[in-house]
Every structure is written in C-alpha cells, then in structure tokens.
C-alpha cells in the first residue's frame, strides 16, 4: 500500500530531518569541544605528535633539507642540513654572499670548513667559527625541526594543565614548558590548533633572577604551511617576532 504525502506533510518531514541533522552536527561539535577542554598535557602532546609524525619516524630520522633564512637588511643565508639521529651525525653548510661555511659533527668529532677548505681551531677562531658553535647549530636545528616530538626528551617539564589562549584572534590549546637547568632556562609556550592539533605557534620568554617571566623579553614564532620530510609534517615557513613590540626579525623557509 502506497501512502501519498501532501505538500504540508512533506514540508513537516523535511523540517524534522533538518532539525535532526542540525542537532547531530551541534552535538558532534560540542563533544569535540568538551573533549579538547578535558585533554591532559600528555594527551595533547601525543595528538600533536600523531599529527606531525604519524609513523613515528623522528626517533630514527635520517634526512636532509634546505633552509633559507631571510632577515631585514641582510642577504639571504641558505643552509643545507643533514641529520642522522641513529648515527649521531649532523652537518650544516651555510652560504651567504660569497662565503660558505660547513660544520660537521659525528658523535664527539667536529670538523669545520671555510669556502670548501678544512680549517683548524686557530684559523676557525679568526673566522668566528668553533666546535661550540657547531654544537649550537646541531641543537638548534634538531630541536626546532624535531618539534613537537622533542618535547618528549628528558629534561623537558610540561605543565600538566592545558591552557586555552587566543593569539591574534584564534583559539589555541597551549602547553607551558620549562626545562631542567642543564637544558635551558627559558619558559616556552606551544600553541596547537584545537581541531587538528597541528602546532602553529611557539613562544618563549626569559626569566629574571627570581625565576619569574620577564614579560618584555623573548620572541614568538608563527608557523605556516607544511612540508613533508621523511613523512614528517614540518613547518615550511617560520616567522620570528619580538614579544615586546611585534617587531619582525626574520623568516626561515624550508624547501629544496
């Protein structure tokens, strides 16, 4: 038996279906929002790592990438970086104008090259190069391009409470991070998109002699676009600004 609905009855059915669909979407959004609010810091970090490194490749990272640093009133500096974590190997070759420098570290060994020629410690000092600087570059690049995975490293102290902050009009879930004295003294904040858990900003402040944050110190870094490096989603563009006055400092752009 077939029942024919009149126009008024059909409209009522459509209205009911629309209302039902609306509430399904609303409930889904509410449950997502509530879940995000209740995340622990560890859960948030795990979700961010799953987003950036879904296959867990960082711990065995072997790869190379190019970074172009652009700063006001200076020529670009182009750095070719090679990192092999299992072999404890790091190399960076940087070119600006007519000068090319290379630092290579393999476990405890360090070598330096200036315009293609290996130099000793004495000549390196004249060129403002040193193995301490090589270690600084190694830590800098492996830390920044290893985030957020590097927040699992020993000596990293993550506040268990996830903060909710707005930055330039957008809502974020934020991790507050400090470090053991042997690792670093700055206070860091890492901002994650509350829906995708992508890391989009990080920010650091200096502390005073009493261990309190100096509000007019430090910098914030805006991360935009992404590039896959050994299946890890790394930020393609990293723009640096002072916290105190939003003054632009420079941009690191990832790409070959």
N, C-alpha and C positions, 0 to 999 in steps of 0.2 A: 504494500500500500504506500503510495507516494503522497507526502503532505506538502502542499504548496504554501510557502510563507508569503504573507502580504508585505508591501513595502515598509510599513511601520514596524512589523515584527522583525524584518531583516535588519533594519536600522538598529533596533534594540540589541540584536545578537552581535552586530559589528561593534557597537559601543561597549558591550560587555567584554568582547575579545580585546579591544583596545585598552580598556581599563586593566584587564588581567595582564596584558603584555607590559603595561606601564609599571605595575607593581612588581612584576618579576625583575625588570631592569633595576627598579629602585632598591629592591631587597638585595640584589647582587652587588650594587654599588655600596649599600650600607654595610653589608657583610665584609666587603673588601676594605672599607674604611675602618671598621671596627677592628679587623684583624691587624691592619697596619698599625693602629694605635697600641695594640697589645703586644707587638713584637718586642722580644728582648734584643739587646745589642748583638748577642751571638747569632740569633736568628736573622737579624737584618744583614749582618756581615755575610752569613752563609748564602743568603739570597742574592746579595750583590756579587759575590764570587761566582755563584752559579750563572748569573747573567753574563759576567765578563769572561769567565773561564769555564765554560760548561763541561769541558772534557778533562779538567784538572791538568792542563799542560804546563802551568807555570813552574811547578817543582822540578821538572826536567827540561826546562826551557833551553833550546839551542836555536839561536836565530840571529839575524842581523837586520838592522833598519837604519834609515837615514832621518836625521832631524835637522831642520833649518831654523836657526834662531834669528828672529828679526827684532831689532831694538832701534829706538829713535836715534837719529844722527850717527848711526854706525852702519857699516857694510854687513850684509848677512854673513853668518857663520854656519857652514854646512858640516855636520858631523856624521860620519859613518861609524855605527856602533855594532859591535859583535859581542854577544853574551852567550856563554855556555856554562850554565849553572852546575851540572854534574862534574865538569872538568875544572871548575873554579877558574874559568878563563874570562877575561874581559879585555876589550880593545876599543879605543876610540881614536879616529883620525879626523881632525877638525881643520877646515880650510877657511880662511878669511883673507880676502885680497890675494896677496902673493905668498902668504905664509901658511904652511901646512905643518901641523904637529901631530904626533902619534904617541899615545900611551898604551902600553900592553902589560897586562898583569896575568901571570899564570901561577896560581897558588901564592907562594911567597916571593916569586921573582917579578921584577919590574924592569922594563926597558923603555927608552924614550928615543924618539926620532924627531929631527927638525929638518924640514924640507927634504925628507927622504933619507937623511943620513943619521945613523945612530950616534948619540952623544952621551958622554959620561956625566957624572954628577956635577962636576965643576962647570962644564960648559952649559949644562942644563940650568944651573943657578943663574947664569948670565942671561938666559932666555926666559927667566921666570918660570921654569919648569922644575918639577920634583916628583919623587915617588909618592910623597904625601898628597900631592895634587892628583896623581893618578888614582890613588885610593879614594879621594874625594869624588872624582868623576864616576868611579865604579859604584860607589854607594848611592850617588845622586841618580844615575840612570837606572840602576836596578831597582831602587826604591820607587821612583815616580812611575816608571813604566811597568812595575810589578804590582801596582795598586789595583784593586783593594786587597789582593792576595797577601801582600806584605804585612797587612795588619794582623796576620796570624803569627808573625815572628815573635820569638822570645824577647822580652824587654818592652813589649807593647802593652800598655794598660788602658783598656777600654772601659769607660763608664758604663755600667750595666743598664742604665736608663737611656732609652732612645728619646732624643729631643725632637720636637716639631718646631720648625722655624720657617719663616718666609725670607726669601732672598730675591730682591728685585722683582717682587710681585708673585713669585711662585712658591708653593708649599713644598717642603722637603722633610724627609726623615734624616736625622743628623746623629752621627756618632761623635762623641767627645773623647779624644785620645791624648794620653800623656805617655811618657817613656821613662824607663829607668835612666838614672843619671849617666850610666855608661853608654847609653844610646843617643840621648838628646834631651834638651831642656825645654823645647818649645811645646806649646799647647796647640793641638790640631783639632779641626772640625771637618768632618767629611759629610757631604750632602748627597743624598740619594733620592731619585725620583720615587715617590710613594707607590707608583703603579708598576713600573718596570724594574725598579731597584738599580737602575744604572747610576753610576757615580757621575755627577755633573759639576760639582764644585768641591774644592777643598781650600782650607783657610788655616793660617797659623798665626799665633801671637807669641811674643817674647814675655818672659816673666821678670818681675823685679826681685830685689834681694830678699823679699819676704815670701816669695813664691806666688805672688799674685799676678794675674794677667795685666799687662800694660796695654790699655785699650787703643792707644795711638800707634802701636807697633805692628809689625808683621805685614802679611800680604794675603790676598785671596786670588785663586786661580780658577778661571772659567774654562770648562771642558766642553768642546762642541765637536760634533761629527765623530765618526769612529773609523778605525781601520783594523782589519784582521791581520794579526801577526802570529803565525803558528796557531791559528784558530782562537786566539785571544782577542777580545774586543778592546783595543787600546784607543784612548782619545787621540784624534787626529790633530786637533788644534787646542793648544793650551796657552791661554792669555793671562798674563800676570799683572796685578794691580796692587797698589798700596792700600791697606785698610783705612788709613787715616784720612785720605783725601781722594780716593779712587783714581789716583794718578796711574796712567798706563806705563808699564815697564817694558813689556816685550811679549813676543809670541813665539812659541815652539810649534813647528808644524811637522808632523810625521808624514813621511812619504818618500818613495824612491823616484 
